[in-house]
Amino acid sequence: MVAILGTRQRKEIAAAVRMMYTSVARAPESDFHFPVGRPAASLLGYRDELLDDVPPAALASFAGVACPFDAEAIGMGDTVLDVGAGSGTDTFIAARLVGRTGRVVALDVTPAMLERLDGSARRAGLRNVTPLLADAEAIPLPDACVDVVTSNGAINLVLDKPRAFAEIFRVLRPGARLQLADVILGKPVTDSCRADPRLWVECVVGATLEDGLFTLLRHAGLTDARLLRRLDYFAASPSADTREIASALNAQAIVLSARRPA
């Protein structure tokens, strides 16, 4: 899936993704091709009790695709890694779930998003949240150091998905859990579409087929993968073009859980 992309294309796609989410971080009131903010989170199934304690600045730039907390993978005292944390909505929910004895590492590639997340954490006085500017393809954490990896709408934007899932497996402790909300496709994408940076930031062409996603999990060593929910995320897109592309590819959001074997 990523073999067709040359170095220049990879750099252009990565730059386009960072530019888009910099805009979401700095001007969440702008028009985007995906739903943003608390109305988007509510639409995707986040309960009010999950959102009420999230700092408003973080929630304003929320840009997830579903609610990974449907997996109920996080417990008190856990160490959690949020891959593609963005402005931190899921990070702050996880921080409340793990309590003072737990810790959440918020990883993202967009500096503006992490600046917003860090500012929100400082204003809220949260000491169990650590921002980490890094790529999911090279997570700068030790082996077997986290109890849960959570991710929301980020893996579809990762260029080397096998490497990202290998990294997720590596940092999970034996028996530890993955909760994932992301996009899958019902039809394959052409090579020309997959090489288009503009289409990547539509959050569609970087996604995998459903069977392909479960194959990626299995090849990484993750087991007990369970599909928990399907959601027509793109029906809520303000962009007619995005809705058309998503419909043509039968794109939808899902929530799944998996684990590293004990």
Backbone as JSON, one array per atom type, in Angstrom:
{
  "sequence": "MVAILGTRQRKEIAAAVRMMYTSVARAPESDFHFPVGRPAASLLGYRDELLDDVPPAALASFAGVACPFDAEAIGMGDTVLDVGAGSGTDTFIAARLVGRTGRVVALDVTPAMLERLDGSARRAGLRNVTPLLADAEAIPLPDACVDVVTSNGAINLVLDKPRAFAEIFRVLRPGARLQLADVILGKPVTDSCRADPRLWVECVVGATLEDGLFTLLRHAGLTDARLLRRLDYFAASPSADTREIASALNAQAIVLSARRPA",
  "N": [[0.82, -1.21, 0.0], [2.0, 1.24, 0.67], [4.18, 1.17, -0.9], [4.14, 2.33, -3.39], [4.7, 4.95, -3.06], [7.0, 7.51, -3.45], [9.92, 9.15, -2.03], [9.59, 11.95, -2.22], [6.8, 12.16, -2.55], [5.91, 11.08, -0.14], [6.89, 12.99, 1.67], [5.42, 15.23, 0.85], [2.79, 14.41, 1.4], [2.92, 14.04, 4.19], [3.49, 16.67, 4.96], [1.16, 17.97, 4.09], [-0.75, 16.82, 5.77], [0.15, 17.7, 8.31], [-0.17, 20.46, 7.94], [-2.95, 20.7, 7.61], [-3.9, 19.86, 10.16], [-2.65, 21.66, 11.79], [-4.11, 23.92, 11.18], [-6.58, 23.14, 12.24], [-5.91, 23.11, 14.93], [-5.23, 25.79, 15.45], [-7.28, 27.38, 14.47], [-10.03, 26.4, 15.05], [-12.63, 27.14, 14.56], [-12.9, 27.49, 11.88], [-13.89, 26.45, 8.52], [-13.96, 23.05, 7.77], [-13.38, 19.87, 6.1], [-14.3, 17.86, 7.63], [-16.21, 17.03, 10.6], [-15.82, 19.0, 13.59], [-14.87, 19.62, 17.0], [-16.91, 19.84, 20.07], [-19.61, 19.31, 19.22], [-19.08, 17.49, 17.14], [-17.88, 15.37, 18.56], [-20.0, 14.56, 20.21], [-21.8, 13.73, 18.26], [-20.47, 11.49, 17.36], [-20.78, 9.68, 19.36], [-19.71, 10.08, 21.92], [-20.31, 10.2, 25.32], [-21.86, 12.63, 27.48], [-20.77, 12.64, 30.05], [-18.18, 11.84, 29.6], [-17.13, 13.98, 28.2], [-17.49, 16.31, 29.69], [-15.48, 17.02, 31.49], [-13.34, 17.63, 29.92], [-10.91, 19.97, 28.93], [-12.07, 23.05, 27.54], [-10.6, 24.26, 25.4], [-9.16, 22.15, 24.34], [-11.19, 20.42, 23.53], [-12.44, 21.95, 21.6], [-10.9, 21.66, 19.31], [-11.21, 19.05, 18.63], [-11.03, 16.22, 16.5], [-11.73, 13.58, 15.89], [-12.81, 10.27, 14.69], [-14.56, 8.4, 15.69], [-15.67, 6.87, 18.78], [-13.29, 5.66, 20.71], [-13.42, 4.78, 23.31], [-15.51, 3.1, 23.63], [-14.47, 0.61, 23.74], [-13.67, 0.22, 26.34], [-11.15, -0.16, 27.57], [-9.38, 1.01, 29.36], [-8.09, 1.36, 32.64], [-7.99, 2.26, 36.16], [-4.9, 3.57, 37.23], [-3.46, 2.77, 35.02], [-0.9, 3.0, 32.47], [-1.05, 4.9, 29.63], [-0.85, 5.24, 26.11], [-1.58, 7.65, 23.8], [-2.02, 7.63, 20.53], [-1.59, 9.85, 17.99], [-2.74, 12.09, 19.25], [-3.69, 14.67, 18.92], [-5.39, 17.63, 19.82], [-6.08, 16.75, 22.29], [-8.5, 15.66, 23.4], [-9.18, 12.87, 23.76], [-6.96, 12.18, 25.24], [-7.32, 13.63, 27.65], [-9.67, 12.5, 28.6], [-8.76, 9.89, 29.01], [-6.84, 10.46, 30.97], [-8.41, 11.1, 33.15], [-9.61, 8.62, 33.57], [-7.47, 6.96, 34.28], [-6.6, 8.07, 36.62], [-4.82, 9.57, 39.44], [-2.72, 7.88, 39.9], [-2.07, 6.86, 37.49], [-0.87, 7.38, 34.08], [-0.68, 9.33, 31.1], [0.58, 9.38, 27.91], [0.8, 11.6, 25.32], [0.98, 11.43, 22.03], [1.87, 13.03, 19.03], [2.23, 14.31, 15.65], [1.99, 16.93, 14.97], [3.05, 20.02, 15.84], [1.49, 22.3, 16.62], [-0.9, 21.2, 17.52], [-0.04, 19.76, 19.78], [0.91, 21.87, 21.31], [-1.48, 23.16, 21.96], [-2.68, 21.11, 23.42], [-0.82, 20.78, 25.55], [-0.94, 23.31, 26.76], [-3.6, 23.28, 27.65], [-3.48, 21.16, 29.49], [-1.7, 22.2, 31.39], [-3.12, 24.46, 32.34], [-5.26, 23.14, 33.49], [-4.01, 21.89, 35.53], [-3.07, 19.28, 35.37], [-1.03, 16.64, 36.1], [-0.45, 14.18, 35.14], [-0.2, 13.92, 32.43], [1.69, 13.73, 29.51], [2.99, 15.4, 26.84], [4.18, 14.39, 23.59], [6.12, 14.9, 20.92], [6.19, 13.21, 18.07], [6.39, 10.54, 15.62], [4.09, 7.99, 14.69], [5.31, 5.9, 13.44], [7.77, 5.61, 14.58], [8.02, 5.34, 17.6], [9.15, 6.97, 20.39], [9.59, 5.45, 22.89], [10.28, 3.1, 25.55], [10.49, -0.52, 25.17], [7.59, -2.52, 25.86], [6.11, -0.86, 27.77], [3.63, 0.31, 28.23], [0.18, 0.07, 29.24], [-2.14, 0.39, 27.8], [-2.84, 1.26, 24.46], [-4.36, 3.87, 22.82], [-6.12, 5.21, 20.04], [-7.35, 7.5, 17.64], [-8.62, 8.03, 14.64], [-6.13, 8.38, 13.48], [-4.35, 6.44, 12.42], [-5.07, 5.99, 9.78], [-3.87, 8.09, 8.55], [-1.22, 7.56, 8.65], [1.7, 6.74, 6.92], [3.32, 4.38, 6.71], [1.87, 1.78, 7.67], [2.22, -0.97, 8.57], [4.64, -0.68, 10.0], [3.86, 1.14, 11.97], [1.96, -0.34, 13.44], [3.63, -2.37, 14.3], [5.26, -0.91, 16.02], [3.35, -0.12, 17.91], [2.72, -2.65, 18.97], [5.23, -3.24, 20.07], [5.56, -1.36, 22.2], [3.52, -2.0, 23.9], [2.81, -3.73, 26.91], [3.11, -7.26, 27.68], [-0.02, -8.83, 27.38], [-1.29, -6.41, 27.36], [-3.5, -3.76, 26.05], [-5.17, -2.63, 23.06], [-7.13, 0.03, 21.94], [-8.96, 1.18, 19.28], [-10.08, 3.64, 17.09], [-10.93, 4.2, 13.83], [-10.68, 4.66, 10.22], [-12.04, 2.63, 7.66], [-12.11, 1.02, 4.43], [-14.41, -0.04, 1.86], [-13.84, -0.56, -0.72], [-11.0, -0.85, -2.89], [-8.35, 1.62, -3.26], [-7.16, 3.55, -6.0], [-3.79, 3.69, -7.32], [-3.03, 6.25, -8.16], [-4.79, 7.95, -6.79], [-4.03, 7.37, -4.18], [-1.57, 8.52, -4.07], [-2.01, 11.21, -3.92], [-1.64, 14.09, -2.12], [-3.69, 15.89, -1.33], [-5.98, 14.29, -1.24], [-5.31, 12.58, 0.8], [-5.58, 14.13, 3.12], [-8.28, 14.23, 3.23], [-8.93, 12.15, 4.77], [-9.56, 9.66, 3.78], [-8.3, 8.18, 1.53], [-5.99, 7.18, 2.64], [-6.75, 5.15, 4.25], [-7.33, 1.62, 4.99], [-8.56, -1.44, 3.49], [-11.14, -3.32, 5.17], [-10.52, -6.06, 5.77], [-7.82, -5.87, 5.32], [-6.95, -4.25, 7.42], [-7.33, -5.87, 9.69], [-5.57, -7.87, 9.01], [-3.15, -6.46, 9.16], [-3.05, -6.01, 11.94], [-2.85, -8.64, 12.86], [-0.43, -9.51, 11.66], [1.32, -7.86, 13.01], [1.37, -9.05, 15.44], [-0.67, -8.73, 17.23], [-3.58, -9.87, 18.92], [-6.89, -11.36, 19.37], [-8.59, -9.52, 18.1], [-11.37, -7.49, 17.88], [-14.25, -6.29, 16.33], [-16.11, -3.61, 17.29], [-17.9, -1.58, 16.72], [-19.57, 0.1, 14.03], [-19.68, 3.04, 12.0], [-21.18, 5.62, 10.14], [-19.3, 7.82, 9.5], [-18.57, 9.74, 7.58], [-20.9, 10.77, 6.58], [-21.48, 12.95, 8.06], [-19.82, 14.89, 7.15], [-19.1, 18.25, 6.23], [-18.42, 18.71, 3.64], [-19.3, 18.25, 0.33], [-17.75, 17.04, -1.63], [-16.03, 15.38, -0.12], [-17.92, 13.66, 1.02], [-18.8, 12.43, -1.31], [-16.48, 11.13, -2.28], [-16.0, 9.38, -0.12], [-18.32, 7.85, -0.17], [-18.06, 6.59, -2.67], [-15.98, 4.88, -2.15], [-16.98, 3.31, -0.18], [-16.4, 4.08, 2.48], [-16.06, 4.06, 6.02], [-16.25, 4.61, 9.58], [-14.81, 2.74, 12.26], [-14.77, 1.04, 15.45], [-12.47, -0.81, 17.27], [-11.05, -3.46, 19.26], [-8.03, -4.93, 20.54], [-5.24, -7.0, 21.58], [-1.95, -7.38, 23.01], [-0.51, -10.54, 23.17], [-0.37, -12.35, 26.29]],
  "CA": [[0.0, 0.0, 0.0], [2.82, 2.44, 0.69], [5.35, 0.98, -1.75], [4.06, 3.17, -4.58], [5.02, 6.33, -2.71], [8.39, 7.89, -3.39], [10.3, 10.02, -0.92], [8.97, 13.26, -2.39], [5.37, 12.04, -2.28], [5.74, 10.89, 1.31], [7.1, 14.28, 2.33], [4.29, 16.11, 0.51], [1.62, 13.94, 2.14], [3.14, 14.36, 5.61], [3.37, 18.13, 5.11], [-0.24, 18.32, 3.93], [-1.45, 16.4, 6.98], [0.52, 18.63, 9.39], [-0.76, 21.76, 7.65], [-4.38, 20.63, 7.9], [-4.19, 19.79, 11.59], [-2.24, 22.94, 12.37], [-5.28, 24.8, 11.04], [-7.6, 22.71, 13.22], [-5.45, 23.51, 16.25], [-5.15, 27.24, 15.63], [-8.52, 28.05, 14.07], [-11.04, 25.34, 14.97], [-13.91, 27.68, 14.11], [-12.89, 27.56, 10.42], [-14.61, 25.39, 7.82], [-13.16, 21.89, 7.41], [-14.15, 18.84, 5.4], [-14.74, 16.9, 8.64], [-16.77, 17.71, 11.76], [-14.82, 19.39, 14.59], [-15.35, 20.17, 18.26], [-17.82, 19.04, 20.9], [-20.72, 18.76, 18.44], [-18.6, 16.31, 16.43], [-17.7, 14.29, 19.53], [-21.33, 14.08, 20.6], [-22.34, 13.02, 17.11], [-19.76, 10.22, 17.22], [-21.15, 8.77, 20.44], [-19.13, 10.4, 23.22], [-21.3, 10.58, 26.31], [-21.57, 13.91, 28.13], [-19.91, 12.46, 31.22], [-16.8, 11.76, 29.13], [-16.7, 15.26, 27.64], [-17.69, 17.47, 30.57], [-14.24, 17.41, 32.18], [-12.28, 17.92, 28.95], [-10.73, 21.42, 28.8], [-12.75, 23.55, 26.34], [-9.67, 24.52, 24.29], [-8.84, 20.86, 23.73], [-12.4, 19.89, 22.9], [-12.77, 22.77, 20.43], [-10.15, 21.17, 18.15], [-11.41, 17.6, 18.47], [-11.22, 15.83, 15.1], [-11.73, 12.13, 15.81], [-13.75, 9.65, 13.74], [-15.49, 7.57, 16.46], [-15.34, 6.91, 20.21], [-12.56, 4.44, 21.06], [-13.71, 4.36, 24.68], [-16.47, 2.0, 23.59], [-13.73, -0.62, 24.05], [-13.55, 0.13, 27.8], [-9.86, -0.82, 27.79], [-8.53, 1.76, 30.28], [-8.44, 1.24, 34.04], [-7.28, 3.08, 37.14], [-3.5, 3.27, 37.4], [-2.82, 2.37, 33.77], [-0.11, 3.89, 31.62], [-1.74, 4.91, 28.34], [-0.27, 5.99, 25.01], [-2.57, 8.13, 22.85], [-1.34, 7.8, 19.25], [-2.34, 10.84, 17.23], [-3.55, 12.68, 20.31], [-4.28, 15.94, 18.51], [-5.48, 18.65, 20.87], [-6.09, 16.08, 23.58], [-9.78, 15.22, 23.97], [-9.07, 11.5, 24.26], [-5.93, 12.19, 26.27], [-7.87, 14.1, 28.92], [-10.6, 11.46, 29.07], [-7.92, 8.81, 29.54], [-6.19, 10.93, 32.2], [-9.39, 10.95, 34.24], [-9.86, 7.19, 33.79], [-6.32, 6.32, 34.94], [-6.45, 8.66, 37.93], [-3.53, 10.16, 39.81], [-1.67, 6.85, 39.9], [-1.8, 6.5, 36.11], [-0.14, 8.33, 33.25], [-1.04, 9.32, 29.69], [1.53, 9.99, 26.98], [0.05, 12.09, 24.17], [1.89, 11.49, 20.89], [1.33, 13.6, 17.8], [3.25, 14.85, 14.75], [1.69, 18.33, 14.68], [3.42, 20.83, 17.01], [0.41, 23.19, 17.06], [-1.85, 20.41, 18.3], [0.54, 19.47, 21.09], [0.94, 23.12, 22.06], [-2.82, 23.35, 22.52], [-2.87, 20.07, 24.44], [0.02, 21.08, 26.7], [-1.51, 24.48, 27.43], [-4.82, 22.85, 28.35], [-3.08, 20.35, 30.63], [-1.12, 23.08, 32.41], [-4.19, 25.27, 32.95], [-6.08, 22.25, 34.3], [-3.21, 21.36, 36.63], [-2.92, 17.84, 35.23], [0.37, 16.24, 36.18], [-0.28, 12.83, 34.62], [-0.24, 14.0, 30.96], [2.99, 14.08, 28.94], [2.99, 15.53, 25.38], [5.34, 13.79, 22.94], [6.14, 15.18, 19.48], [6.82, 12.06, 17.42], [5.64, 9.86, 14.58], [3.67, 6.64, 15.08], [6.21, 4.92, 12.83], [8.99, 5.53, 15.39], [7.57, 5.82, 18.91], [10.34, 7.05, 21.24], [9.32, 4.92, 24.23], [10.89, 1.78, 25.73], [9.68, -1.71, 24.93], [6.7, -3.06, 26.89], [6.02, 0.15, 28.83], [2.28, 0.87, 28.4], [-0.91, -0.88, 29.46], [-3.17, 0.6, 26.78], [-2.69, 2.23, 23.38], [-5.61, 4.36, 22.25], [-5.89, 6.02, 18.86], [-8.63, 7.93, 17.07], [-8.54, 8.7, 13.35], [-4.74, 8.72, 13.17], [-3.62, 5.42, 11.67], [-5.33, 6.15, 8.34], [-2.97, 9.14, 8.06], [0.15, 7.07, 8.75], [2.12, 6.21, 5.63], [3.79, 3.0, 6.86], [1.02, 1.2, 8.71], [2.85, -2.12, 9.24], [5.64, -0.21, 10.97], [3.15, 1.75, 13.09], [1.4, -1.39, 14.3], [4.76, -3.04, 14.95], [5.65, -0.04, 17.12], [2.32, -0.25, 18.95], [2.95, -3.94, 19.63], [6.47, -3.18, 20.84], [5.46, -0.58, 23.44], [2.53, -2.63, 24.78], [3.25, -4.81, 27.78], [2.39, -8.52, 27.44], [-1.38, -8.8, 27.9], [-1.83, -5.05, 27.3], [-4.65, -3.65, 25.18], [-5.31, -1.58, 22.06], [-8.47, 0.47, 21.54], [-8.7, 1.91, 18.05], [-11.14, 4.18, 16.24], [-10.29, 4.65, 12.59], [-11.46, 4.57, 8.98], [-11.79, 1.51, 6.76], [-12.7, 1.14, 3.1], [-15.05, -1.22, 1.29], [-13.3, -0.73, -2.06], [-9.6, -0.41, -2.94], [-8.03, 2.94, -3.81], [-6.19, 3.51, -7.08], [-2.46, 4.2, -6.97], [-2.96, 7.7, -8.39], [-5.48, 8.6, -5.68], [-3.26, 7.21, -2.95], [-0.39, 9.38, -4.13], [-2.45, 12.6, -3.94], [-1.67, 14.63, -0.76], [-4.99, 16.5, -1.03], [-6.93, 13.25, -0.9], [-4.94, 12.02, 2.11], [-6.15, 14.93, 4.21], [-9.71, 13.95, 3.29], [-9.04, 11.05, 5.73], [-10.16, 8.52, 3.1], [-7.47, 7.33, 0.7], [-4.95, 6.54, 3.43], [-7.33, 4.04, 5.01], [-7.17, 0.29, 4.42], [-9.73, -2.3, 3.47], [-11.4, -3.9, 6.49], [-9.71, -7.27, 5.93], [-6.43, -5.46, 5.38], [-6.65, -3.74, 8.75], [-7.2, -7.0, 10.61], [-4.33, -8.54, 8.65], [-2.07, -5.67, 9.75], [-3.01, -6.3, 13.38], [-2.37, -10.02, 13.05], [0.99, -9.58, 11.31], [2.08, -7.17, 14.06], [1.38, -9.9, 16.61], [-1.83, -8.44, 18.07], [-4.57, -10.94, 18.87], [-8.23, -11.11, 19.91], [-9.14, -8.31, 17.5], [-12.84, -7.52, 17.84], [-14.92, -5.11, 15.8], [-17.12, -3.26, 18.28], [-18.91, -0.62, 16.23], [-19.42, 0.74, 12.72], [-20.28, 4.37, 12.03], [-21.09, 6.35, 8.88], [-18.66, 9.08, 9.9], [-18.47, 10.72, 6.5], [-22.2, 11.39, 6.34], [-21.49, 14.21, 8.8], [-18.86, 15.84, 6.57], [-19.69, 19.44, 5.6], [-17.94, 18.8, 2.25], [-19.95, 17.35, -0.62], [-16.69, 16.27, -2.29], [-15.61, 14.33, 0.79], [-19.01, 12.68, 1.1], [-18.83, 11.69, -2.57], [-15.32, 10.23, -2.3], [-16.21, 8.35, 0.89], [-19.38, 6.97, -0.65], [-17.54, 5.8, -3.78], [-15.07, 3.87, -1.6], [-17.65, 2.66, 0.95], [-15.61, 4.37, 3.68], [-16.79, 4.22, 7.28], [-15.43, 4.54, 10.79], [-15.04, 1.59, 13.13], [-14.06, 0.94, 16.73], [-12.08, -2.18, 17.53], [-10.11, -3.72, 20.35], [-7.1, -6.03, 20.34], [-4.29, -7.02, 22.69], [-0.69, -8.12, 22.87], [-0.68, -11.77, 23.97], [0.38, -12.47, 27.53]],
  "C": [[0.85, 1.25, 0.0], [4.0, 2.34, -0.26], [5.35, 1.9, -2.96], [4.54, 4.59, -4.3], [6.52, 6.55, -2.66], [8.65, 8.83, -2.23], [9.63, 11.38, -1.02], [7.48, 13.22, -2.08], [5.09, 11.87, -0.79], [5.89, 12.21, 2.05], [5.93, 15.22, 2.07], [3.04, 15.7, 1.28], [1.75, 14.3, 3.62], [2.98, 15.85, 5.86], [1.92, 18.56, 5.01], [-1.05, 17.96, 5.18], [-1.13, 17.36, 8.13], [-0.12, 20.0, 9.17], [-2.25, 21.78, 7.99], [-4.64, 20.68, 9.4], [-3.6, 20.96, 12.37], [-3.4, 23.93, 12.29], [-6.36, 24.44, 12.03], [-7.21, 23.15, 14.62], [-5.58, 25.01, 16.47], [-6.44, 27.98, 15.3], [-9.65, 27.03, 13.94], [-12.42, 25.83, 14.51], [-13.99, 27.78, 12.59], [-13.7, 26.4, 9.83], [-13.63, 24.29, 7.42], [-14.03, 20.86, 6.71], [-14.61, 17.73, 6.35], [-15.32, 17.66, 9.82], [-15.72, 17.9, 12.85], [-15.53, 19.82, 15.87], [-16.31, 19.28, 19.02], [-19.03, 18.53, 20.12], [-20.31, 17.5, 17.66], [-18.46, 15.13, 17.39], [-19.04, 13.71, 19.96], [-21.96, 13.26, 19.49], [-21.73, 11.63, 16.98], [-19.99, 9.27, 18.39], [-20.47, 9.0, 21.76], [-20.23, 10.84, 24.18], [-20.88, 11.88, 27.01], [-20.63, 13.75, 29.31], [-18.45, 12.27, 30.83], [-16.27, 13.13, 28.74], [-16.7, 16.41, 28.64], [-16.42, 17.94, 31.26], [-13.09, 17.7, 31.23], [-12.12, 19.44, 28.84], [-11.33, 21.94, 27.49], [-11.82, 23.79, 25.15], [-9.28, 23.24, 23.58], [-10.03, 20.34, 22.94], [-12.76, 20.66, 21.64], [-12.09, 22.27, 19.17], [-10.23, 19.66, 18.0], [-11.68, 17.27, 17.01], [-11.14, 14.31, 14.94], [-12.79, 11.6, 14.86], [-14.76, 8.75, 14.42], [-15.05, 7.65, 17.91], [-14.62, 5.63, 20.61], [-12.84, 3.93, 22.46], [-14.86, 3.37, 24.76], [-15.79, 0.68, 23.94], [-13.54, -0.84, 25.54], [-12.24, -0.56, 28.2], [-9.05, -0.21, 28.91], [-9.03, 1.62, 31.71], [-7.6, 2.14, 34.93], [-5.83, 2.6, 37.27], [-2.76, 2.87, 36.14], [-1.88, 3.44, 33.23], [-0.65, 3.76, 30.21], [-0.92, 5.73, 27.34], [-1.39, 6.35, 24.04], [-1.85, 8.47, 21.55], [-2.17, 8.71, 18.35], [-3.28, 11.6, 18.15], [-4.23, 13.98, 19.9], [-4.29, 16.93, 19.66], [-5.78, 18.05, 22.24], [-7.42, 15.65, 24.16], [-9.68, 13.82, 24.54], [-8.01, 11.39, 25.35], [-6.51, 12.58, 27.62], [-8.92, 13.14, 29.48], [-9.81, 10.31, 29.69], [-7.27, 9.21, 30.86], [-7.14, 10.83, 33.39], [-9.6, 9.48, 34.58], [-8.7, 6.52, 34.53], [-6.08, 6.89, 36.34], [-5.05, 9.15, 38.21], [-2.39, 9.15, 39.78], [-1.32, 6.4, 38.48], [-1.11, 7.62, 35.36], [-0.62, 8.2, 31.82], [0.04, 10.05, 28.9], [0.77, 10.32, 25.7], [1.0, 12.33, 23.0], [1.2, 12.08, 19.68], [2.47, 14.17, 16.97], [3.09, 16.33, 14.49], [2.0, 19.2, 15.9], [2.27, 21.7, 17.51], [-0.63, 22.45, 17.88], [-1.31, 20.15, 19.7], [0.68, 20.72, 21.94], [-0.42, 23.39, 22.71], [-3.08, 22.35, 23.64], [-2.08, 20.41, 25.71], [-0.5, 22.28, 27.47], [-2.75, 24.12, 28.22], [-4.47, 22.06, 29.6], [-2.52, 21.21, 31.76], [-2.2, 23.91, 33.12], [-5.09, 24.42, 33.85], [-5.33, 21.65, 35.47], [-3.02, 19.86, 36.57], [-1.44, 17.48, 35.18], [0.61, 14.86, 35.57], [-0.39, 12.77, 33.09], [1.11, 14.48, 30.46], [2.87, 14.2, 27.42], [4.29, 14.98, 24.79], [5.24, 14.03, 21.43], [6.91, 14.07, 18.78], [5.85, 11.45, 16.43], [5.27, 8.46, 15.07], [4.56, 5.56, 14.49], [7.49, 4.74, 13.62], [8.67, 6.11, 16.76], [8.76, 5.81, 19.87], [10.06, 6.68, 22.69], [9.97, 3.54, 24.34], [9.93, 0.65, 25.36], [8.78, -1.99, 26.14], [6.51, -2.11, 28.08], [4.62, 0.7, 29.04], [1.25, -0.24, 28.52], [-1.99, -0.79, 28.39], [-2.63, 1.57, 25.73], [-4.08, 2.59, 22.89], [-5.28, 5.24, 21.06], [-7.22, 6.3, 18.19], [-8.38, 8.69, 15.77], [-7.13, 9.04, 12.91], [-4.06, 7.72, 12.26], [-3.89, 5.54, 10.17], [-4.43, 7.22, 7.72], [-1.5, 8.74, 8.12], [0.53, 6.41, 7.44], [2.54, 4.74, 5.71], [3.02, 2.33, 8.0], [1.6, -0.07, 9.34], [3.86, -1.7, 10.3], [4.95, 0.4, 12.19], [2.57, 0.69, 14.01], [2.5, -2.21, 14.98], [5.24, -2.23, 16.15], [4.63, -0.1, 18.26], [2.5, -1.56, 19.71], [4.16, -3.87, 20.55], [6.3, -2.47, 22.17], [4.41, -1.15, 24.4], [3.19, -3.69, 25.65], [2.54, -6.11, 27.37], [1.02, -8.5, 28.13], [-2.04, -7.44, 27.8], [-2.77, -4.9, 26.1], [-4.53, -2.47, 24.2], [-6.78, -1.27, 21.88], [-8.29, 1.46, 20.39], [-10.0, 2.35, 17.39], [-10.47, 4.68, 14.97], [-11.22, 4.4, 11.41], [-11.06, 3.31, 8.22], [-12.52, 1.75, 5.45], [-13.37, -0.17, 2.7], [-14.54, -1.52, -0.1], [-11.86, -0.23, -2.08], [-9.44, 0.94, -3.61], [-7.02, 2.77, -4.94], [-4.86, 4.1, -6.63], [-2.38, 5.72, -7.13], [-3.65, 8.46, -7.27], [-4.65, 8.51, -4.4], [-2.01, 8.08, -2.92], [-0.73, 10.86, -4.06], [-2.52, 13.15, -2.51], [-3.02, 15.23, -0.38], [-6.01, 15.44, -0.6], [-6.59, 12.58, 0.43], [-5.58, 12.82, 3.23], [-7.67, 14.87, 4.23], [-10.0, 12.81, 4.27], [-9.67, 9.8, 5.11], [-9.1, 7.63, 2.46], [-6.32, 6.68, 1.46], [-5.44, 5.35, 4.23], [-7.12, 2.72, 4.27], [-8.54, -0.38, 4.27], [-9.9, -2.95, 4.84], [-10.54, -5.14, 6.73], [-8.24, -6.91, 6.06], [-6.03, -4.96, 6.76], [-6.46, -4.88, 9.74], [-5.95, -7.82, 10.29], [-3.13, -7.8, 9.22], [-1.94, -5.94, 11.24], [-2.4, -7.66, 13.63], [-0.88, -10.13, 12.74], [1.86, -8.88, 12.34], [2.19, -8.01, 15.32], [0.22, -9.67, 17.56], [-2.92, -9.49, 17.85], [-5.91, -10.47, 19.43], [-8.83, -9.82, 19.36], [-10.66, -8.46, 17.36], [-13.38, -6.2, 17.31], [-16.11, -4.8, 16.7], [-18.24, -2.37, 17.73], [-18.55, -0.14, 14.83], [-20.17, 2.07, 12.76], [-20.11, 5.03, 10.68], [-20.58, 7.76, 9.18], [-18.76, 10.13, 8.81], [-19.81, 11.35, 6.13], [-22.3, 12.75, 7.02], [-20.53, 15.24, 8.22], [-19.58, 17.03, 5.95], [-19.35, 19.54, 4.11], [-18.65, 17.77, 1.37], [-18.92, 16.48, -1.33], [-16.23, 15.11, -1.41], [-16.67, 13.26, 0.9], [-19.05, 11.81, -0.16], [-17.68, 10.68, -2.65], [-15.53, 9.07, -1.33], [-17.27, 7.35, 0.43], [-18.87, 6.06, -1.76], [-16.65, 4.66, -3.29], [-15.69, 3.08, -0.46], [-16.86, 2.84, 2.25], [-16.51, 4.54, 4.89], [-15.8, 4.18, 8.43], [-15.78, 3.28, 11.56], [-14.33, 1.81, 14.46], [-13.72, -0.53, 16.92], [-11.17, -2.25, 18.74], [-9.22, -4.9, 19.97], [-6.14, -6.02, 21.53], [-2.98, -7.68, 22.26], [-0.79, -9.38, 23.73], [0.17, -11.75, 25.23], [1.44, -13.55, 27.42]]
}
